[in-house]
Amino acid sequence: MGHTLTVRLQKDLAEWLEHEADKTGVPRGKIVRDQIEKARAASTQSFMRLAGSVRGARDLSTRKGFSKR
């Protein structure tokens, strides 16, 4: 692995994490790493909300040289 990170959790969050770890059999550290990976993936795909958006005329035929006849 690599780096160690220490975090202080509120009691309810710590209890939830412990419960999830017990229920799934997955270590607490893996649950936290997976959630950080999900957050990173979500932040790198924020540009996708712009996909398909174009500034300018909605109908490209209104541009000079492309007018309808």
mmJSON file of the N, C-alpha and C atoms, coordinates in Angstrom:
{"data_MODEL":{"atom_site":{
"group_PDB":["ATOM","ATOM","ATOM","ATOM","ATOM","ATOM","ATOM","ATOM","ATOM","ATOM","ATOM","ATOM","ATOM","ATOM","ATOM","ATOM","ATOM","ATOM","ATOM","ATOM","ATOM","ATOM","ATOM","ATOM","ATOM","ATOM","ATOM","ATOM","ATOM","ATOM","ATOM","ATOM","ATOM","ATOM","ATOM","ATOM","ATOM","ATOM","ATOM","ATOM","ATOM","ATOM","ATOM","ATOM","ATOM","ATOM","ATOM","ATOM","ATOM","ATOM","ATOM","ATOM","ATOM","ATOM","ATOM","ATOM","ATOM","ATOM","ATOM","ATOM","ATOM","ATOM","ATOM","ATOM","ATOM","ATOM","ATOM","ATOM","ATOM","ATOM","ATOM","ATOM","ATOM","ATOM","ATOM","ATOM","ATOM","ATOM","ATOM","ATOM","ATOM","ATOM","ATOM","ATOM","ATOM","ATOM","ATOM","ATOM","ATOM","ATOM","ATOM","ATOM","ATOM","ATOM","ATOM","ATOM","ATOM","ATOM","ATOM","ATOM","ATOM","ATOM","ATOM","ATOM","ATOM","ATOM","ATOM","ATOM","ATOM","ATOM","ATOM","ATOM","ATOM","ATOM","ATOM","ATOM","ATOM","ATOM","ATOM","ATOM","ATOM","ATOM","ATOM","ATOM","ATOM","ATOM","ATOM","ATOM","ATOM","ATOM","ATOM","ATOM","ATOM","ATOM","ATOM","ATOM","ATOM","ATOM","ATOM","ATOM","ATOM","ATOM","ATOM","ATOM","ATOM","ATOM","ATOM","ATOM","ATOM","ATOM","ATOM","ATOM","ATOM","ATOM","ATOM","ATOM","ATOM","ATOM","ATOM","ATOM","ATOM","ATOM","ATOM","ATOM","ATOM","ATOM","ATOM","ATOM","ATOM","ATOM","ATOM","ATOM","ATOM","ATOM","ATOM","ATOM","ATOM","ATOM","ATOM","ATOM","ATOM","ATOM","ATOM","ATOM","ATOM","ATOM","ATOM","ATOM","ATOM","ATOM","ATOM","ATOM","ATOM","ATOM","ATOM","ATOM","ATOM","ATOM","ATOM","ATOM","ATOM","ATOM","ATOM","ATOM","ATOM","ATOM","ATOM"],
"id":[1,2,3,4,5,6,7,8,9,10,11,12,13,14,15,16,17,18,19,20,21,22,23,24,25,26,27,28,29,30,31,32,33,34,35,36,37,38,39,40,41,42,43,44,45,46,47,48,49,50,51,52,53,54,55,56,57,58,59,60,61,62,63,64,65,66,67,68,69,70,71,72,73,74,75,76,77,78,79,80,81,82,83,84,85,86,87,88,89,90,91,92,93,94,95,96,97,98,99,100,101,102,103,104,105,106,107,108,109,110,111,112,113,114,115,116,117,118,119,120,121,122,123,124,125,126,127,128,129,130,131,132,133,134,135,136,137,138,139,140,141,142,143,144,145,146,147,148,149,150,151,152,153,154,155,156,157,158,159,160,161,162,163,164,165,166,167,168,169,170,171,172,173,174,175,176,177,178,179,180,181,182,183,184,185,186,187,188,189,190,191,192,193,194,195,196,197,198,199,200,201,202,203,204,205,206,207],
"type_symbol":["N","C","C","N","C","C","N","C","C","N","C","C","N","C","C","N","C","C","N","C","C","N","C","C","N","C","C","N","C","C","N","C","C","N","C","C","N","C","C","N","C","C","N","C","C","N","C","C","N","C","C","N","C","C","N","C","C","N","C","C","N","C","C","N","C","C","N","C","C","N","C","C","N","C","C","N","C","C","N","C","C","N","C","C","N","C","C","N","C","C","N","C","C","N","C","C","N","C","C","N","C","C","N","C","C","N","C","C","N","C","C","N","C","C","N","C","C","N","C","C","N","C","C","N","C","C","N","C","C","N","C","C","N","C","C","N","C","C","N","C","C","N","C","C","N","C","C","N","C","C","N","C","C","N","C","C","N","C","C","N","C","C","N","C","C","N","C","C","N","C","C","N","C","C","N","C","C","N","C","C","N","C","C","N","C","C","N","C","C","N","C","C","N","C","C","N","C","C","N","C","C","N","C","C","N","C","C"],
"label_atom_id":["N","CA","C","N","CA","C","N","CA","C","N","CA","C","N","CA","C","N","CA","C","N","CA","C","N","CA","C","N","CA","C","N","CA","C","N","CA","C","N","CA","C","N","CA","C","N","CA","C","N","CA","C","N","CA","C","N","CA","C","N","CA","C","N","CA","C","N","CA","C","N","CA","C","N","CA","C","N","CA","C","N","CA","C","N","CA","C","N","CA","C","N","CA","C","N","CA","C","N","CA","C","N","CA","C","N","CA","C","N","CA","C","N","CA","C","N","CA","C","N","CA","C","N","CA","C","N","CA","C","N","CA","C","N","CA","C","N","CA","C","N","CA","C","N","CA","C","N","CA","C","N","CA","C","N","CA","C","N","CA","C","N","CA","C","N","CA","C","N","CA","C","N","CA","C","N","CA","C","N","CA","C","N","CA","C","N","CA","C","N","CA","C","N","CA","C","N","CA","C","N","CA","C","N","CA","C","N","CA","C","N","CA","C","N","CA","C","N","CA","C","N","CA","C","N","CA","C","N","CA","C","N","CA","C","N","CA","C","N","CA","C"],
"label_alt_id":[null,null,null,null,null,null,null,null,null,null,null,null,null,null,null,null,null,null,null,null,null,null,null,null,null,null,null,null,null,null,null,null,null,null,null,null,null,null,null,null,null,null,null,null,null,null,null,null,null,null,null,null,null,null,null,null,null,null,null,null,null,null,null,null,null,null,null,null,null,null,null,null,null,null,null,null,null,null,null,null,null,null,null,null,null,null,null,null,null,null,null,null,null,null,null,null,null,null,null,null,null,null,null,null,null,null,null,null,null,null,null,null,null,null,null,null,null,null,null,null,null,null,null,null,null,null,null,null,null,null,null,null,null,null,null,null,null,null,null,null,null,null,null,null,null,null,null,null,null,null,null,null,null,null,null,null,null,null,null,null,null,null,null,null,null,null,null,null,null,null,null,null,null,null,null,null,null,null,null,null,null,null,null,null,null,null,null,null,null,null,null,null,null,null,null,null,null,null,null,null,null,null,null,null,null,null,null],
"label_comp_id":["MET","MET","MET","GLY","GLY","GLY","HIS","HIS","HIS","THR","THR","THR","LEU","LEU","LEU","THR","THR","THR","VAL","VAL","VAL","ARG","ARG","ARG","LEU","LEU","LEU","GLN","GLN","GLN","LYS","LYS","LYS","ASP","ASP","ASP","LEU","LEU","LEU","ALA","ALA","ALA","GLU","GLU","GLU","TRP","TRP","TRP","LEU","LEU","LEU","GLU","GLU","GLU","HIS","HIS","HIS","GLU","GLU","GLU","ALA","ALA","ALA","ASP","ASP","ASP","LYS","LYS","LYS","THR","THR","THR","GLY","GLY","GLY","VAL","VAL","VAL","PRO","PRO","PRO","ARG","ARG","ARG","GLY","GLY","GLY","LYS","LYS","LYS","ILE","ILE","ILE","VAL","VAL","VAL","ARG","ARG","ARG","ASP","ASP","ASP","GLN","GLN","GLN","ILE","ILE","ILE","GLU","GLU","GLU","LYS","LYS","LYS","ALA","ALA","ALA","ARG","ARG","ARG","ALA","ALA","ALA","ALA","ALA","ALA","SER","SER","SER","THR","THR","THR","GLN","GLN","GLN","SER","SER","SER","PHE","PHE","PHE","MET","MET","MET","ARG","ARG","ARG","LEU","LEU","LEU","ALA","ALA","ALA","GLY","GLY","GLY","SER","SER","SER","VAL","VAL","VAL","ARG","ARG","ARG","GLY","GLY","GLY","ALA","ALA","ALA","ARG","ARG","ARG","ASP","ASP","ASP","LEU","LEU","LEU","SER","SER","SER","THR","THR","THR","ARG","ARG","ARG","LYS","LYS","LYS","GLY","GLY","GLY","PHE","PHE","PHE","SER","SER","SER","LYS","LYS","LYS","ARG","ARG","ARG"],
"label_asym_id":["A","A","A","A","A","A","A","A","A","A","A","A","A","A","A","A","A","A","A","A","A","A","A","A","A","A","A","A","A","A","A","A","A","A","A","A","A","A","A","A","A","A","A","A","A","A","A","A","A","A","A","A","A","A","A","A","A","A","A","A","A","A","A","A","A","A","A","A","A","A","A","A","A","A","A","A","A","A","A","A","A","A","A","A","A","A","A","A","A","A","A","A","A","A","A","A","A","A","A","A","A","A","A","A","A","A","A","A","A","A","A","A","A","A","A","A","A","A","A","A","A","A","A","A","A","A","A","A","A","A","A","A","A","A","A","A","A","A","A","A","A","A","A","A","A","A","A","A","A","A","A","A","A","A","A","A","A","A","A","A","A","A","A","A","A","A","A","A","A","A","A","A","A","A","A","A","A","A","A","A","A","A","A","A","A","A","A","A","A","A","A","A","A","A","A","A","A","A","A","A","A","A","A","A","A","A","A"],
"label_entity_id":["1","1","1","1","1","1","1","1","1","1","1","1","1","1","1","1","1","1","1","1","1","1","1","1","1","1","1","1","1","1","1","1","1","1","1","1","1","1","1","1","1","1","1","1","1","1","1","1","1","1","1","1","1","1","1","1","1","1","1","1","1","1","1","1","1","1","1","1","1","1","1","1","1","1","1","1","1","1","1","1","1","1","1","1","1","1","1","1","1","1","1","1","1","1","1","1","1","1","1","1","1","1","1","1","1","1","1","1","1","1","1","1","1","1","1","1","1","1","1","1","1","1","1","1","1","1","1","1","1","1","1","1","1","1","1","1","1","1","1","1","1","1","1","1","1","1","1","1","1","1","1","1","1","1","1","1","1","1","1","1","1","1","1","1","1","1","1","1","1","1","1","1","1","1","1","1","1","1","1","1","1","1","1","1","1","1","1","1","1","1","1","1","1","1","1","1","1","1","1","1","1","1","1","1","1","1","1"],
"label_seq_id":[1,1,1,2,2,2,3,3,3,4,4,4,5,5,5,6,6,6,7,7,7,8,8,8,9,9,9,10,10,10,11,11,11,12,12,12,13,13,13,14,14,14,15,15,15,16,16,16,17,17,17,18,18,18,19,19,19,20,20,20,21,21,21,22,22,22,23,23,23,24,24,24,25,25,25,26,26,26,27,27,27,28,28,28,29,29,29,30,30,30,31,31,31,32,32,32,33,33,33,34,34,34,35,35,35,36,36,36,37,37,37,38,38,38,39,39,39,40,40,40,41,41,41,42,42,42,43,43,43,44,44,44,45,45,45,46,46,46,47,47,47,48,48,48,49,49,49,50,50,50,51,51,51,52,52,52,53,53,53,54,54,54,55,55,55,56,56,56,57,57,57,58,58,58,59,59,59,60,60,60,61,61,61,62,62,62,63,63,63,64,64,64,65,65,65,66,66,66,67,67,67,68,68,68,69,69,69],
"pdbx_PDB_ins_code":[null,null,null,null,null,null,null,null,null,null,null,null,null,null,null,null,null,null,null,null,null,null,null,null,null,null,null,null,null,null,null,null,null,null,null,null,null,null,null,null,null,null,null,null,null,null,null,null,null,null,null,null,null,null,null,null,null,null,null,null,null,null,null,null,null,null,null,null,null,null,null,null,null,null,null,null,null,null,null,null,null,null,null,null,null,null,null,null,null,null,null,null,null,null,null,null,null,null,null,null,null,null,null,null,null,null,null,null,null,null,null,null,null,null,null,null,null,null,null,null,null,null,null,null,null,null,null,null,null,null,null,null,null,null,null,null,null,null,null,null,null,null,null,null,null,null,null,null,null,null,null,null,null,null,null,null,null,null,null,null,null,null,null,null,null,null,null,null,null,null,null,null,null,null,null,null,null,null,null,null,null,null,null,null,null,null,null,null,null,null,null,null,null,null,null,null,null,null,null,null,null,null,null,null,null,null,null],
"Cartn_x":[0.853,0.0,0.885,0.398,1.161,1.038,0.122,0.015,-1.059,-0.822,-1.776,-2.496,-3.78,-4.596,-5.401,-5.358,-6.142,-7.274,-8.496,-9.668,-10.451,-11.024,-11.906,-13.338,-14.091,-15.475,-16.416,-17.561,-18.604,-19.099,-19.679,-20.089,-21.027,-22.025,-22.993,-22.339,-21.403,-20.712,-19.786,-19.109,-18.238,-19.055,-20.224,-21.093,-21.591,-21.953,-22.41,-21.295,-20.077,-18.936,-18.67,-18.705,-18.488,-19.578,-20.831,-21.953,-21.8,-21.445,-21.261,-20.124,-19.041,-17.905,-18.301,-19.036,-19.492,-20.473,-21.386,-22.431,-21.85,-20.903,-20.371,-19.111,-18.441,-17.19,-16.025,-16.252,-15.216,-14.577,-13.246,-12.593,-13.002,-12.998,-13.383,-12.531,-11.238,-10.341,-10.708,-11.119,-11.51,-12.793,-13.73,-14.978,-14.652,-13.786,-13.413,-12.688,-11.731,-11.01,-11.957,-12.913,-13.879,-14.707,-15.112,-15.908,-15.081,-13.813,-12.941,-12.766,-12.607,-12.496,-13.754,-14.926,-16.19,-16.263,-15.846,-15.867,-14.918,-13.755,-12.796,-13.347,-13.963,-14.534,-15.654,-16.464,-17.566,-17.048,-15.97,-15.455,-14.759,-14.184,-13.503,-14.49,-15.706,-16.686,-17.67,-17.379,-18.297,-18.381,-17.354,-17.394,-18.459,-18.904,-19.89,-21.234,-21.488,-22.736,-22.768,-21.609,-21.529,-21.613,-21.565,-21.586,-22.841,-22.67,-23.795,-24.247,-23.665,-24.068,-23.206,-23.85,-23.169,-23.659,-22.741,-23.143,-23.405,-24.366,-24.679,-26.081,-26.346,-27.68,-27.998,-29.224,-29.638,-29.717,-30.064,-30.184,-28.979,-28.031,-26.809,-27.079,-28.222,-28.533,-28.775,-28.895,-29.083,-27.752,-26.638,-25.343,-25.138,-24.414,-24.136,-23.461,-23.947,-23.405,-24.116,-24.967,-25.706,-27.201,-27.659,-29.07,-29.935,-31.191,-32.154,-32.615,-32.843,-33.313,-34.675],
"Cartn_y":[-1.174,0.0,1.218,2.251,3.468,4.288,5.184,6.184,5.82,6.262,6.038,7.342,7.25,8.413,8.099,8.999,8.838,9.842,9.356,10.231,10.028,11.107,11.02,11.044,10.039,9.925,10.214,10.78,10.942,9.561,9.476,8.18,7.435,8.133,7.451,6.942,7.692,7.255,6.074,6.119,5.012,3.734,3.883,2.717,2.153,3.05,2.592,1.827,2.38,1.732,0.365,0.277,-1.004,-2.003,-1.537,-2.404,-2.929,-2.034,-2.444,-3.451,-3.22,-4.138,-5.516,-5.54,-6.819,-7.516,-6.74,-7.304,-7.876,-7.168,-7.581,-8.427,-8.38,-9.109,-8.389,-7.157,-6.35,-5.466,-5.383,-4.537,-3.067,-2.366,-0.957,-0.138,-0.398,0.345,0.194,-1.018,-1.251,-0.493,-0.469,0.277,1.748,2.302,3.711,3.96,3.102,3.263,3.202,2.271,2.165,3.442,4.01,5.238,6.416,6.471,7.532,7.369,6.141,5.888,6.329,6.049,6.477,7.996,8.663,10.131,10.689,10.074,10.53,10.319,9.184,8.903,9.883,10.208,11.144,12.541,12.94,14.298,14.413,13.342,13.419,13.348,12.941,12.856,14.013,15.048,16.174,16.899,16.771,17.407,16.793,15.586,14.917,15.641,16.462,17.218,18.218,18.539,19.487,18.802,17.494,16.772,17.097,17.476,17.773,19.218,20.01,21.413,22.227,23.073,23.887,25.309,26.25,27.655,28.093,28.951,29.46,29.075,29.26,28.975,27.491,27.191,25.79,25.135,25.936,25.418,25.935,25.084,25.521,26.115,25.825,26.373,27.875,28.46,29.897,30.64,29.92,30.565,31.06,32.141,32.719,31.667,31.555,30.561,29.218,29.043,27.782,28.029,29.116,29.458,28.517,28.372,27.54,28.28,27.593,28.232,27.739],
"Cartn_z":[0.0,0.0,0.0,0.644,0.589,1.84,1.853,2.899,3.921,5.139,6.22,6.515,6.726,7.044,8.3,9.247,10.467,10.441,10.688,10.667,11.955,12.435,13.6,13.081,13.481,13.035,14.195,13.861,14.87,15.253,16.429,16.969,16.02,15.466,14.594,13.313,12.776,11.552,11.839,12.987,13.374,13.592,14.21,14.427,13.108,12.171,10.86,10.156,10.191,9.532,10.132,11.453,12.13,11.753,11.705,11.345,9.907,8.988,7.581,7.45,8.183,8.133,8.663,9.755,10.318,9.38,8.817,7.96,6.671,6.056,4.763,4.857,6.011,6.145,5.477,5.087,4.436,5.502,5.524,6.525,6.398,7.533,7.542,6.582,6.549,5.664,4.198,3.812,2.416,2.091,3.032,2.812,2.587,3.424,3.296,1.979,1.619,0.339,-0.849,-0.807,-1.906,-2.05,-0.917,-0.965,-1.484,-1.125,-1.644,-3.148,-3.615,-5.062,-5.797,-5.223,-5.839,-5.92,-4.859,-4.839,-5.897,-6.041,-7.049,-8.454,-8.704,-10.026,-10.347,-9.362,-9.584,-9.893,-9.239,-9.468,-10.81,-11.336,-12.631,-13.784,-13.528,-14.601,-14.582,-13.805,-13.736,-15.08,-15.919,-17.231,-18.129,-17.82,-18.663,-18.65,-17.634,-17.625,-18.762,-19.314,-20.418,-21.783,-21.811,-23.074,-23.858,-25.095,-25.958,-25.903,-25.018,-24.951,-25.906,-26.656,-27.657,-27.525,-27.578,-27.563,-28.985,-29.152,-30.476,-30.881,-32.161,-32.685,-32.545,-32.149,-32.033,-33.404,-34.383,-35.737,-36.526,-36.796,-37.466,-38.845,-39.414,-40.73,-40.674,-39.465,-39.357,-39.438,-39.425,-39.536,-40.963,-41.097,-42.402,-43.292,-44.483,-45.4,-45.331,-44.361,-44.211,-44.128,-44.709,-44.589,-45.419,-44.963,-45.688,-46.917,-47.977,-49.222,-49.574],
"occupancy":[1.0,1.0,1.0,1.0,1.0,1.0,1.0,1.0,1.0,1.0,1.0,1.0,1.0,1.0,1.0,1.0,1.0,1.0,1.0,1.0,1.0,1.0,1.0,1.0,1.0,1.0,1.0,1.0,1.0,1.0,1.0,1.0,1.0,1.0,1.0,1.0,1.0,1.0,1.0,1.0,1.0,1.0,1.0,1.0,1.0,1.0,1.0,1.0,1.0,1.0,1.0,1.0,1.0,1.0,1.0,1.0,1.0,1.0,1.0,1.0,1.0,1.0,1.0,1.0,1.0,1.0,1.0,1.0,1.0,1.0,1.0,1.0,1.0,1.0,1.0,1.0,1.0,1.0,1.0,1.0,1.0,1.0,1.0,1.0,1.0,1.0,1.0,1.0,1.0,1.0,1.0,1.0,1.0,1.0,1.0,1.0,1.0,1.0,1.0,1.0,1.0,1.0,1.0,1.0,1.0,1.0,1.0,1.0,1.0,1.0,1.0,1.0,1.0,1.0,1.0,1.0,1.0,1.0,1.0,1.0,1.0,1.0,1.0,1.0,1.0,1.0,1.0,1.0,1.0,1.0,1.0,1.0,1.0,1.0,1.0,1.0,1.0,1.0,1.0,1.0,1.0,1.0,1.0,1.0,1.0,1.0,1.0,1.0,1.0,1.0,1.0,1.0,1.0,1.0,1.0,1.0,1.0,1.0,1.0,1.0,1.0,1.0,1.0,1.0,1.0,1.0,1.0,1.0,1.0,1.0,1.0,1.0,1.0,1.0,1.0,1.0,1.0,1.0,1.0,1.0,1.0,1.0,1.0,1.0,1.0,1.0,1.0,1.0,1.0,1.0,1.0,1.0,1.0,1.0,1.0,1.0,1.0,1.0,1.0,1.0,1.0,1.0,1.0,1.0,1.0,1.0,1.0],
"B_iso_or_equiv":[0.0,0.0,0.0,0.0,0.0,0.0,0.0,0.0,0.0,0.0,0.0,0.0,0.0,0.0,0.0,0.0,0.0,0.0,0.0,0.0,0.0,0.0,0.0,0.0,0.0,0.0,0.0,0.0,0.0,0.0,0.0,0.0,0.0,0.0,0.0,0.0,0.0,0.0,0.0,0.0,0.0,0.0,0.0,0.0,0.0,0.0,0.0,0.0,0.0,0.0,0.0,0.0,0.0,0.0,0.0,0.0,0.0,0.0,0.0,0.0,0.0,0.0,0.0,0.0,0.0,0.0,0.0,0.0,0.0,0.0,0.0,0.0,0.0,0.0,0.0,0.0,0.0,0.0,0.0,0.0,0.0,0.0,0.0,0.0,0.0,0.0,0.0,0.0,0.0,0.0,0.0,0.0,0.0,0.0,0.0,0.0,0.0,0.0,0.0,0.0,0.0,0.0,0.0,0.0,0.0,0.0,0.0,0.0,0.0,0.0,0.0,0.0,0.0,0.0,0.0,0.0,0.0,0.0,0.0,0.0,0.0,0.0,0.0,0.0,0.0,0.0,0.0,0.0,0.0,0.0,0.0,0.0,0.0,0.0,0.0,0.0,0.0,0.0,0.0,0.0,0.0,0.0,0.0,0.0,0.0,0.0,0.0,0.0,0.0,0.0,0.0,0.0,0.0,0.0,0.0,0.0,0.0,0.0,0.0,0.0,0.0,0.0,0.0,0.0,0.0,0.0,0.0,0.0,0.0,0.0,0.0,0.0,0.0,0.0,0.0,0.0,0.0,0.0,0.0,0.0,0.0,0.0,0.0,0.0,0.0,0.0,0.0,0.0,0.0,0.0,0.0,0.0,0.0,0.0,0.0,0.0,0.0,0.0,0.0,0.0,0.0,0.0,0.0,0.0,0.0,0.0,0.0],
"pdbx_formal_charge":[null,null,null,null,null,null,null,null,null,null,null,null,null,null,null,null,null,null,null,null,null,null,null,null,null,null,null,null,null,null,null,null,null,null,null,null,null,null,null,null,null,null,null,null,null,null,null,null,null,null,null,null,null,null,null,null,null,null,null,null,null,null,null,null,null,null,null,null,null,null,null,null,null,null,null,null,null,null,null,null,null,null,null,null,null,null,null,null,null,null,null,null,null,null,null,null,null,null,null,null,null,null,null,null,null,null,null,null,null,null,null,null,null,null,null,null,null,null,null,null,null,null,null,null,null,null,null,null,null,null,null,null,null,null,null,null,null,null,null,null,null,null,null,null,null,null,null,null,null,null,null,null,null,null,null,null,null,null,null,null,null,null,null,null,null,null,null,null,null,null,null,null,null,null,null,null,null,null,null,null,null,null,null,null,null,null,null,null,null,null,null,null,null,null,null,null,null,null,null,null,null,null,null,null,null,null,null],
"auth_seq_id":[1,1,1,2,2,2,3,3,3,4,4,4,5,5,5,6,6,6,7,7,7,8,8,8,9,9,9,10,10,10,11,11,11,12,12,12,13,13,13,14,14,14,15,15,15,16,16,16,17,17,17,18,18,18,19,19,19,20,20,20,21,21,21,22,22,22,23,23,23,24,24,24,25,25,25,26,26,26,27,27,27,28,28,28,29,29,29,30,30,30,31,31,31,32,32,32,33,33,33,34,34,34,35,35,35,36,36,36,37,37,37,38,38,38,39,39,39,40,40,40,41,41,41,42,42,42,43,43,43,44,44,44,45,45,45,46,46,46,47,47,47,48,48,48,49,49,49,50,50,50,51,51,51,52,52,52,53,53,53,54,54,54,55,55,55,56,56,56,57,57,57,58,58,58,59,59,59,60,60,60,61,61,61,62,62,62,63,63,63,64,64,64,65,65,65,66,66,66,67,67,67,68,68,68,69,69,69],
"auth_comp_id":["MET","MET","MET","GLY","GLY","GLY","HIS","HIS","HIS","THR","THR","THR","LEU","LEU","LEU","THR","THR","THR","VAL","VAL","VAL","ARG","ARG","ARG","LEU","LEU","LEU","GLN","GLN","GLN","LYS","LYS","LYS","ASP","ASP","ASP","LEU","LEU","LEU","ALA","ALA","ALA","GLU","GLU","GLU","TRP","TRP","TRP","LEU","LEU","LEU","GLU","GLU","GLU","HIS","HIS","HIS","GLU","GLU","GLU","ALA","ALA","ALA","ASP","ASP","ASP","LYS","LYS","LYS","THR","THR","THR","GLY","GLY","GLY","VAL","VAL","VAL","PRO","PRO","PRO","ARG","ARG","ARG","GLY","GLY","GLY","LYS","LYS","LYS","ILE","ILE","ILE","VAL","VAL","VAL","ARG","ARG","ARG","ASP","ASP","ASP","GLN","GLN","GLN","ILE","ILE","ILE","GLU","GLU","GLU","LYS","LYS","LYS","ALA","ALA","ALA","ARG","ARG","ARG","ALA","ALA","ALA","ALA","ALA","ALA","SER","SER","SER","THR","THR","THR","GLN","GLN","GLN","SER","SER","SER","PHE","PHE","PHE","MET","MET","MET","ARG","ARG","ARG","LEU","LEU","LEU","ALA","ALA","ALA","GLY","GLY","GLY","SER","SER","SER","VAL","VAL","VAL","ARG","ARG","ARG","GLY","GLY","GLY","ALA","ALA","ALA","ARG","ARG","ARG","ASP","ASP","ASP","LEU","LEU","LEU","SER","SER","SER","THR","THR","THR","ARG","ARG","ARG","LYS","LYS","LYS","GLY","GLY","GLY","PHE","PHE","PHE","SER","SER","SER","LYS","LYS","LYS","ARG","ARG","ARG"],
"auth_asym_id":["A","A","A","A","A","A","A","A","A","A","A","A","A","A","A","A","A","A","A","A","A","A","A","A","A","A","A","A","A","A","A","A","A","A","A","A","A","A","A","A","A","A","A","A","A","A","A","A","A","A","A","A","A","A","A","A","A","A","A","A","A","A","A","A","A","A","A","A","A","A","A","A","A","A","A","A","A","A","A","A","A","A","A","A","A","A","A","A","A","A","A","A","A","A","A","A","A","A","A","A","A","A","A","A","A","A","A","A","A","A","A","A","A","A","A","A","A","A","A","A","A","A","A","A","A","A","A","A","A","A","A","A","A","A","A","A","A","A","A","A","A","A","A","A","A","A","A","A","A","A","A","A","A","A","A","A","A","A","A","A","A","A","A","A","A","A","A","A","A","A","A","A","A","A","A","A","A","A","A","A","A","A","A","A","A","A","A","A","A","A","A","A","A","A","A","A","A","A","A","A","A","A","A","A","A","A","A"],
"auth_atom_id":["N","CA","C","N","CA","C","N","CA","C","N","CA","C","N","CA","C","N","CA","C","N","CA","C","N","CA","C","N","CA","C","N","CA","C","N","CA","C","N","CA","C","N","CA","C","N","CA","C","N","CA","C","N","CA","C","N","CA","C","N","CA","C","N","CA","C","N","CA","C","N","CA","C","N","CA","C","N","CA","C","N","CA","C","N","CA","C","N","CA","C","N","CA","C","N","CA","C","N","CA","C","N","CA","C","N","CA","C","N","CA","C","N","CA","C","N","CA","C","N","CA","C","N","CA","C","N","CA","C","N","CA","C","N","CA","C","N","CA","C","N","CA","C","N","CA","C","N","CA","C","N","CA","C","N","CA","C","N","CA","C","N","CA","C","N","CA","C","N","CA","C","N","CA","C","N","CA","C","N","CA","C","N","CA","C","N","CA","C","N","CA","C","N","CA","C","N","CA","C","N","CA","C","N","CA","C","N","CA","C","N","CA","C","N","CA","C","N","CA","C","N","CA","C","N","CA","C","N","CA","C","N","CA","C","N","CA","C","N","CA","C"],
"pdbx_PDB_model_num":[1,1,1,1,1,1,1,1,1,1,1,1,1,1,1,1,1,1,1,1,1,1,1,1,1,1,1,1,1,1,1,1,1,1,1,1,1,1,1,1,1,1,1,1,1,1,1,1,1,1,1,1,1,1,1,1,1,1,1,1,1,1,1,1,1,1,1,1,1,1,1,1,1,1,1,1,1,1,1,1,1,1,1,1,1,1,1,1,1,1,1,1,1,1,1,1,1,1,1,1,1,1,1,1,1,1,1,1,1,1,1,1,1,1,1,1,1,1,1,1,1,1,1,1,1,1,1,1,1,1,1,1,1,1,1,1,1,1,1,1,1,1,1,1,1,1,1,1,1,1,1,1,1,1,1,1,1,1,1,1,1,1,1,1,1,1,1,1,1,1,1,1,1,1,1,1,1,1,1,1,1,1,1,1,1,1,1,1,1,1,1,1,1,1,1,1,1,1,1,1,1,1,1,1,1,1,1]
}}}
